[in-house]
Amino acid sequence: MLAYLARRLLVMIPTLVAISAIVFFIIQLPPGDYLSTMVEELLAQGEKPDGDRIRMLREQFGLDRTPIEQYLHWAGGLLVGDLGWSFEYNLPVSQVVGERLVMSFLLAFAATLFTYIVAFPIGIYSAVRQYSVGDYALTFVGFIGLATPSFLIALVVMHFSNVWFGAPVGGLYDPAYAEQPLSWAKFVSVLGHIWIPIVVIGLSSTAEMIRQLRANLLDELQRPYVVTGRAKGLTEGRLLFRYPLRMALNPFIADIGSILPKLISGSAIVGVVLSLPTNGPMLLRALQSHDMYLAGSFLMIEAVLVVVGMLISDIALALLDPRIRLGAGSEK
Amino acid sequence: MPDGDLLRVEDVAIEFRVHDTLVRAVDGVSFRVRPGSTVAIVGESGSGKSVISQSILGILPKTARIAQGRLLFADPRAGETQVDIAQLDPRGEAMRRLRAAGISIVFQEPMTSLSPLHTVGDQVGEALALHETLTPAERTERVEDMLARVGFPDPVRAMRTYPFELSGGLRQRAVIAMALICRPALVIADEPTTALDVTIQAQILKLLQDLQQSLGMAVLLITHDLGVVANMAEEVVVMYRGRVMESGTRDDLLRRPQHPYLKALLRAVPRFDMKPDERLTPLREIKPETGHLLAEQAPWTPEADAAGPLLAVEGLTRSFVTRKGGFFAAKTENRVLAVDDVGFELQRGECLGLVGESGCGKTTVSKMILRALAPDSGKVLFNDRGTIRDVHAMGPEDLFAFRRRIQFIFQDPYASLNPRMTVYDLIAEPLVIHSIGDEAYRREMVAELMKLVGLDARWTNRYPHSFSGGQRQRIGIARALALKPDLLLCDEPVSALDVSIQAQILNLLKDLKQQLGLTYLFVSHNLAVVDYIADRIAVMCRGRLVEIAPRAQLFKRPVHPYTRALLAAVPDPDPDRRLDLGALMEGRASKPEAWPMPFRLDGTAPAGLVDLGDGHRVRARQGASIDQILGRSAA
């Protein structure tokens, strides 16, 4: 177990190095850099940029050096926990990202929880009562959830909550708390606002998960070991939870790896529509304005979460499934 | 109960709802089971025998219901008061209490009927926890005791193992332990040995008999195998298309069958004591007709035959690397010798049977002959009308041409035909691949091939799903013959088919061999089938050829202990030739290190095939004399 963990952790190092190089390369791909974008914006506004100042900034930001030097500088900083400097905010990246990261985590965690709490009972019901009226009704709602883009749902919800409650629902908290540090009052305000993005973001993945769980469970319910359990005299409820549901869980555990990165960049468009103070909109803006260290750091945090998420789901799978733990050769 | 019956099935009919119509799967079936006795229900697939067993436990599929009749069970735990299972709610408390404790079931597939995520101890003990109030320690004790009874060498360890860590035989023992743990009065065994090798099957049958005697339960055996019936049952119920054809005691039924169906069934089973020219009589015989296209085969010249045997396999060896060890443990590479120094020759026009249990390497050998798999060492030599070619040394063009000479018939007639192609496309595909003939030629050839395997040539536009298993297998045979090959590799071609269909296909293969001058390599685990079709038989065990001999010689004078065990384990439908269950080697027969001298292979001495004359060769340790091998002086 320990040897396996150590090996997996060691493999993560070259993976992350490779990812960081690719991330940096891709950010550099569009022509120009932060300053040239800024100069263009100034020119477009009819102002004349100060050539000396630009030159000075270029030197200060290190944009005059070769890309390789820039990469080494950035990657070297990452190693000691320095995420670099955001040109646009004129602040260290870690300070820019800080609170948004907390909000993103909170939102994503709540949305995931929402998804599981809603999807599991419905999925189980749909599978066990296949082709019943309830199954059809829930399937119908599920398909609507799947087919509607979440930003559209966000707009609809915003419109109606404005009409019915008369309150703007954008953001995660009351605008009054915008510049304040996290406090109890702010947290309460967050609770009042957060349910809309939770429902909007959670809805599409809920529909997806209902379909997936229903399909998995329908497969498992036909297996001979279910009949074996029934032939032992198990009640239908215990039978369901003990055997087929347990078997149907595996894909969801394997999914943990892809849930974590969503914490960072997931639902960027919904974030823009609802003007949420989360990472998604900021990442989008950073990529548009060539704020390369900010964008790069976002992507690196995401990469770390992917790799860690995979590790967690592998370990969880092994703990739950003896076939993986004990290395079953055949599954006849 | 007035007459002391444990279970009485009275005039039961079961209906399935299929696309808004009702289909009667079982109609007017009646039989009884006395306490402690064994009753067998025999029938081919679709006869409704499994449906009956499911109805007794109340585990029918959702689409099925009991339309009429009574299923009376006199539970000894409840003072033998009768319950009508047909009236019970299948999800109700009363039905649940009956399961496992009153009536339990052993399923066919031990792997899929056990959960892979729960330990053996957990699954076996579950029924005990449901039906009896015991402390955990008492429960563990009962489970361990039962695991020991069904033959687990180390019950304490078995408690913690998972089903996939066990061999097929041990898995089925675990399933039996699960069924018996609550000491039910009736055990339903639904094809309990069909998924197992013959030697394992014999062990499991013996185990069931022993346990039945010591625990005093009744067994309702569901099977298609008349050999198993002859060895196990006291009373027999023969079913066909949902109805009982005939029932009575075993001796009456098997010795003096009355109903035409049972008579026909008995004539369709290959037996060991058949006369050399005796033919099986299937329910429907196929008369193969050859047309002019198939007959247009360039004849072999004497010079071509003189060049050598059609196929010679020399010292084929192949090992596989399995990565064993756990997910968390470092992986250790494990080399398994799947095929070890296998060599034999196949003369043109003969049929060589290759026999062995699952995992003995027989399929690996046939794949290497086809060059679907490369050997680690060894040669496959093929006589291409006078020129001897090494199959594994051919270039791409030669190989492509060579593909026309050898064709393959698969085991599973369902998986081996593409469901999206019509029969015409399926049979014509080899011709298209090898660019043989024009459209008109192909049409005529396909029509001729259809007639050859006894199918109506007008059916060429149908898709495989509209054909039965036996008909699909014939389509597979027609496809294999489209290129007019010299050699056919038949990999268990009849093991997925019912007995009556099996006889039909075997006869067809025999006739085709005669009419088209074909040569067969017939791979099978079923000795009786091989005995019927093969001229010579090669027996494989653990990747090695242990004995090869002409058919009659092998059955009259088997020399190798493994061959003997294999022969002893085949159940015969003749009630006078019961299995000597005591004489089985308790599973040691397939362990080369446990064979008696001079056959033992434990790595201390090299071994090879020793010629006993008349083409009879047997694997023994080097230096062993023929007397030793035949056991003349050792005794």
Boltz contact constraints between the chains, C-beta under 6 A:
constraints:
  - contact:
      token1: [A, 1]
      token2: [B, 328]
      max_distance: 6.0
  - contact:
      token1: [A, 4]
      token2: [B, 328]
      max_distance: 6.0
  - contact:
      token1: [A, 224]
      token2: [B, 107]
      max_distance: 6.0
  - contact:
      token1: [A, 224]
      token2: [B, 112]
      max_distance: 6.0
  - contact:
      token1: [A, 224]
      token2: [B, 113]
      max_distance: 6.0
  - contact:
      token1: [A, 225]
      token2: [B, 113]
      max_distance: 6.0
  - contact:
      token1: [A, 225]
      token2: [B, 114]
      max_distance: 6.0
  - contact:
      token1: [A, 225]
      token2: [B, 115]
      max_distance: 6.0
  - contact:
      token1: [A, 227]
      token2: [B, 59]
      max_distance: 6.0
  - contact:
      token1: [A, 228]
      token2: [B, 113]
      max_distance: 6.0
  - contact:
      token1: [A, 230]
      token2: [B, 59]
      max_distance: 6.0
  - contact:
      token1: [A, 231]
      token2: [B, 57]
      max_distance: 6.0
  - contact:
      token1: [A, 231]
      token2: [B, 59]
      max_distance: 6.0
  - contact:
      token1: [A, 231]
      token2: [B, 99]
      max_distance: 6.0
  - contact:
      token1: [A, 231]
      token2: [B, 105]
      max_distance: 6.0
  - contact:
      token1: [A, 232]
      token2: [B, 100]
      max_distance: 6.0
  - contact:
      token1: [A, 232]
      token2: [B, 126]
      max_distance: 6.0
  - contact:
      token1: [A, 232]
      token2: [B, 127]
      max_distance: 6.0
  - contact:
      token1: [A, 233]
      token2: [B, 96]
      max_distance: 6.0
  - contact:
      token1: [A, 233]
      token2: [B, 99]
      max_distance: 6.0
  - contact:
      token1: [A, 233]
      token2: [B, 100]
      max_distance: 6.0
  - contact:
      token1: [A, 233]
      token2: [B, 130]
      max_distance: 6.0
  - contact:
      token1: [A, 236]
      token2: [B, 91]
      max_distance: 6.0
  - contact:
      token1: [A, 243]
      token2: [B, 115]
      max_distance: 6.0
  - contact:
      token1: [A, 246]
      token2: [B, 117]
      max_distance: 6.0
  - contact:
      token1: [A, 318]
      token2: [B, 327]
      max_distance: 6.0
  - contact:
      token1: [A, 322]
      token2: [B, 162]
      max_distance: 6.0
  - contact:
      token1: [A, 323]
      token2: [B, 116]
      max_distance: 6.0
  - contact:
      token1: [A, 323]
      token2: [B, 164]
      max_distance: 6.0
  - contact:
      token1: [A, 324]
      token2: [B, 327]
      max_distance: 6.0
  - contact:
      token1: [A, 325]
      token2: [B, 326]
      max_distance: 6.0
  - contact:
      token1: [A, 325]
      token2: [B, 327]
      max_distance: 6.0
  - contact:
      token1: [A, 326]
      token2: [B, 326]
      max_distance: 6.0
  - contact:
      token1: [A, 327]
      token2: [B, 325]
      max_distance: 6.0
  - contact:
      token1: [A, 327]
      token2: [B, 326]
      max_distance: 6.0
  - contact:
      token1: [A, 327]
      token2: [B, 327]
      max_distance: 6.0
  - contact:
      token1: [A, 328]
      token2: [B, 164]
      max_distance: 6.0
  - contact:
      token1: [A, 329]
      token2: [B, 322]
      max_distance: 6.0
  - contact:
      token1: [A, 332]
      token2: [B, 111]
      max_distance: 6.0
